[in-house]
Amino acid sequence: MGKKFRMERKRQKNTQFNCMKKIIFSSFDDMHNPYYGGGGALSIHEIAKRLSKKNKVTVITGKYPGSKDVVIDKVHYKRIG
């Protein structure tokens, strides 16, 4: 293999694995919900926070009074319902 081919192949591999992915979690539980906050929401947040270092992560949760869409630790929270 020629040097040019090896360099092109290396560039393709780097591009393939460095692309940012979009990840969505869906859970009714929300860690700030005063009526239904629980351990599941904290677990999802920890996983989402770690994944958000290299990806765009959105967590979709149930809406509650006074809730709004926010970004916490680079994790986008979207409240629906």
Residue frames as qw, qx, qy, qz and C-alpha x, y, z in Angstrom:
[[0.000, 0.887, 0.463, 0.000, 0.00, 0.00, 0.00],
 [0.390, 0.493, -0.019, 0.778, 1.16, 3.47, -0.80],
 [0.219, -0.168, -0.462, 0.843, 1.54, 6.25, 1.73],
 [0.297, -0.081, -0.160, -0.938, -1.29, 8.25, 0.17],
 [0.618, -0.268, -0.643, -0.364, -3.70, 5.30, 0.50],
 [0.514, -0.271, -0.680, 0.448, -2.76, 4.73, 4.17],
 [0.049, -0.087, -0.257, 0.961, -3.26, 8.41, 5.00],
 [0.457, -0.154, -0.354, -0.801, -6.67, 8.44, 3.29],
 [0.639, -0.273, -0.714, -0.079, -7.71, 5.27, 5.14],
 [0.366, -0.212, -0.575, 0.701, -6.63, 6.76, 8.48],
 [0.164, -0.014, 0.023, -0.986, -8.61, 9.95, 7.77],
 [0.574, -0.229, -0.546, -0.565, -11.73, 7.89, 6.96],
 [0.582, -0.292, -0.719, 0.240, -11.45, 5.93, 10.22],
 [0.199, -0.155, -0.404, 0.880, -11.01, 9.09, 12.29],
 [0.329, -0.078, -0.191, -0.922, -13.99, 10.75, 10.63],
 [0.590, -0.244, -0.695, -0.330, -16.17, 7.67, 11.07],
 [0.573, -0.373, -0.658, 0.315, -15.64, 7.38, 14.82],
 [0.232, -0.173, -0.290, 0.912, -15.45, 11.06, 15.72],
 [0.209, -0.388, -0.424, -0.791, -18.83, 12.08, 14.33],
 [0.243, -0.041, 0.558, -0.792, -21.31, 13.37, 16.90],
 [0.215, -0.323, -0.884, -0.259, -24.40, 11.22, 17.33],
 [0.431, -0.336, 0.060, -0.835, -27.85, 12.26, 18.55],
 [0.302, -0.142, -0.920, 0.206, -29.08, 10.22, 21.50],
 [0.461, -0.399, -0.062, -0.790, -32.56, 10.50, 23.01],
 [0.122, -0.117, -0.908, 0.382, -33.76, 9.11, 26.35],
 [0.454, -0.409, -0.324, -0.722, -37.46, 8.99, 27.10],
 [0.350, -0.211, -0.809, 0.422, -38.66, 8.80, 30.70],
 [0.304, -0.783, -0.405, -0.362, -41.68, 10.12, 32.57],
 [0.662, -0.608, -0.209, 0.386, -39.47, 10.46, 35.65],
 [0.327, 0.766, -0.095, 0.546, -37.65, 13.80, 36.08],
 [0.587, -0.116, -0.515, 0.613, -35.14, 14.56, 38.82],
 [0.021, 0.074, -0.204, 0.976, -36.68, 18.02, 39.44],
 [0.480, -0.403, -0.519, -0.582, -40.32, 16.91, 39.48],
 [0.231, -0.336, 0.584, -0.702, -41.64, 17.50, 43.01],
 [0.803, -0.040, 0.178, -0.568, -44.44, 14.97, 42.52],
 [0.982, 0.164, 0.071, -0.063, -42.62, 12.11, 40.79],
 [0.273, 0.773, -0.564, 0.099, -38.83, 12.51, 41.07],
 [0.932, -0.304, 0.188, -0.067, -36.90, 9.33, 41.74],
 [0.565, -0.506, 0.560, 0.333, -33.70, 7.32, 41.38],
 [0.700, 0.395, 0.523, 0.284, -34.39, 6.37, 37.78],
 [0.281, 0.949, 0.087, 0.112, -34.12, 10.00, 36.71],
 [0.326, -0.834, 0.420, 0.145, -30.77, 10.36, 38.46],
 [0.712, -0.116, 0.626, 0.295, -29.45, 7.23, 36.76],
 [0.577, 0.673, 0.391, 0.247, -30.56, 8.49, 33.35],
 [0.043, 0.993, -0.105, -0.002, -28.94, 11.86, 34.01],
 [0.519, -0.623, 0.531, 0.246, -25.59, 10.29, 34.96],
 [0.688, 0.171, 0.616, 0.343, -25.55, 8.15, 31.81],
 [0.397, 0.848, 0.300, 0.181, -26.68, 11.05, 29.62],
 [0.191, -0.944, 0.224, 0.151, -24.04, 13.35, 31.15],
 [0.578, -0.400, 0.614, 0.361, -21.27, 10.91, 30.29],
 [0.597, 0.417, 0.600, 0.331, -22.56, 10.36, 26.77],
 [0.206, 0.957, 0.201, -0.043, -22.88, 14.13, 26.20],
 [0.422, -0.664, 0.369, 0.495, -19.09, 14.49, 26.21],
 [0.226, -0.210, 0.721, 0.621, -19.00, 13.19, 22.61],
 [0.029, 0.426, 0.817, 0.387, -22.66, 13.25, 21.54],
 [0.304, -0.231, 0.001, -0.924, -25.74, 15.46, 21.53],
 [0.197, -0.252, -0.928, 0.193, -28.04, 14.02, 24.22],
 [0.405, -0.293, -0.074, -0.863, -31.69, 14.89, 24.81],
 [0.043, -0.194, -0.921, 0.335, -33.84, 13.57, 27.65],
 [0.389, -0.341, -0.379, -0.767, -37.59, 13.77, 27.07],
 [0.108, -0.159, -0.833, 0.519, -39.59, 13.80, 30.30],
 [0.120, -0.702, -0.691, -0.123, -43.11, 14.46, 31.49],
 [0.029, 0.526, -0.014, 0.850, -44.23, 18.04, 32.03],
 [0.400, -0.548, -0.648, 0.346, -45.17, 19.27, 35.50],
 [0.055, -0.965, -0.247, -0.077, -46.30, 22.67, 36.84],
 [0.244, -0.916, 0.247, 0.202, -43.50, 25.23, 36.51],
 [0.752, -0.138, 0.488, 0.421, -41.30, 23.01, 34.33],
 [0.415, 0.843, -0.158, -0.303, -39.43, 24.33, 31.31],
 [0.899, 0.344, -0.068, 0.262, -36.92, 23.03, 28.77],
 [0.306, -0.886, 0.341, 0.068, -33.38, 23.36, 30.13],
 [0.743, 0.440, -0.454, 0.218, -29.79, 22.25, 29.55],
 [0.634, -0.695, 0.314, -0.129, -28.06, 20.64, 32.56],
 [0.573, -0.448, 0.637, 0.254, -24.48, 19.36, 32.27],
 [0.136, 0.372, -0.658, -0.640, -24.66, 19.61, 28.44],
 [0.086, 0.291, 0.949, 0.087, -27.81, 17.39, 28.48],
 [0.294, -0.130, -0.227, -0.920, -30.92, 18.91, 26.86],
 [0.131, 0.298, 0.873, -0.364, -34.15, 18.30, 28.79],
 [0.300, -0.144, -0.431, -0.839, -37.42, 18.59, 26.85],
 [0.262, 0.190, 0.765, -0.557, -40.65, 18.45, 28.88],
 [0.327, -0.093, -0.604, -0.721, -43.76, 17.24, 27.04],
 [0.228, -0.351, -0.905, 0.075, -47.31, 16.26, 27.92]]
